[in-house]
């Protein structure tokens, strides 16, 4: 059975979390200001009423945004398909979980990219171990809330350590 690619965004399996959680400021990427936790005024249920014309309506920032699959994973894995749209009491919990899962998925993305680095065998094994932990774990809301002060910090320290051990020639090429 093929493993799910957790970084693949599938908005049909989400609950428009990015349209609620994220804030944006009026400017070249967004036509108006939106506060975090406030549903976008273009949102109707799960659907964006201007999705087929986002750029023309002044929302190229929405077109460019990719949650790296965090939204669909939160809805499907953490909340078993439930949504704040049918149970408004879930909104705060889903917002927190989405923020945490975005951090998990950022680390997955970085760990995958680090596969191309000339790592020492021990560091390569550490990279693989971190990646397996993030991809294979079934996350709960409380675990996502604790992620940034636990495992995320360990991963960040790992990246700091390998950066200082990479050959100067490799860093100069970048």
N, C-alpha and C positions, 0 to 999 in steps of 0.2 A: 504494500500500500504506500503510495507516494506521500511524503511529508508535506504538510501545508506550508506555503511560503508566507510567514507571518507579516512580511513587509509589503505584501500585495494588497493595495487598497481596494475595497469593494464597498462602495457607498450604499449598495442595495442591502447590505447586511449591517448597516450602521443605523443610527438614530439621529443623524444630522448633528453629531456632537460638535464638530468644528464650527457649525453655524450658530452654536450656542456658547460654547466654552471660550472661544477666542475673541479677543478684542481687536478692533482696528480703528485707525484714524483716517478721516477724510483726506484724500490726496490723490496722487496719480494711480494708486492701486485700488482705492475704495471710494465710492461715491458719497459715503456718509460715515459718521462716527458710530461705533458700536462698543458698548461696555462688555467686559467679560461676564458670562452668566446670563446675558440678555439675548433671547432668540433674535436672529436677524429678521428684519421686517420683511425680507423677501422669502422667508420660510413659511410654508403652508403645510402643516403636518410634518411629514418626512421630506417633502419635496421643495426644492428651490423653484420659485415661480418664474425666475429669469435664467435658469440654468442654460438654456440653449442660446442665450445672448448675453452672457456675463460680461464679456469684454466690451461690447457695445453699450451696455448699461453702466459702465464705469467700475467694473469689478475684476480687472485682470489679476488681482491678488488672489482671488478665489480660484481662478483657473490654474494659477501657478502652485497653489498649496497642495501638499501631499502629506497626509498624516502617517505615511508609511504603514498603513494597515492598523494603526492603533484604535481607531474608532470601531471598525468591524470586530476586532478582537475583544474589545471591552464589552460590546453588546452581546456577542455570541458566547464568549468564554466566561467572562466575569459575571454577567447578568443573565445568562442562559436565554437570550433573545428578548428579554424584557426591555421596556423603554420608558423614559421619562415622559414621553408623549401620551402613554396610556396610564401611567402612574406617576404623576408629578412629584410625589415624595421621593422618587429616585434621582431627581435632577442633581442635587448637590453631590450625592454619592457617585453618580456617573461622571460628573465634571471632574471630581478628584481622581477617579480611576483613569479617565482619559488623559489627564495631565501626567499621571504616573506611567501609563502605558506608552505615551509618547517618549518618555525618557528611556524606557526599556528598549523601544524600537530604535531610538537613536543609537544606543549602545550596540544593538545587533548590527545595525548598518555599519558602524565603525569597525566592529570586530570582523565582519565579513570583508570589508575593504582592507583590513590589516593582513589578510591572507597573502597579499602581494608583496609585503615587506620582507626583507632579508632577515628574518628572526632567527635567533639561536633556537635549537631544538626545545629547550626548556620553556622559552617564551612562546614558541608556537604551540606547545601543549597547553600552556596556560590560556592562550587565546582560544583554542578549541574548547577547553573546559568551560570557560566563561560563556562562550557562544552556545554550547549545549545546554547549560543551565538556563539561559534566557529563553531559548527556543523551545525547550521541552517542558518547561514548568507551566503548570496551569495556575494562573495568577488569581488571587482574591483581592478585593478592595483594600483590606488592611495591609497586605503585602506590598501592594503598589504604593501605598502611602509611605511605607518604610523604605522603599527601594533607594531613594536618593541619599539617605543617610547610612545605608548599608552597602549592598552589593554594587550600586552605581559608584560609590566612592572607591571601592576596591578596584573596579574596572578603570576608573579615571587615574588612579595611582599606577596601575599597570601600564597604561598608555604613557604616562609621564616617564616611567622607568624605561620603557623601550625606546622612547624618543631620545633619551640621553645615551642609549647604547647603540643606536644606529650609526653606521659608518658616515663620516662627514661627507664622503663622495655621494652617498645616497641622498642626503639632505640637500646637498648643493644642486642636484639634478631637479629638485622640486622647486 
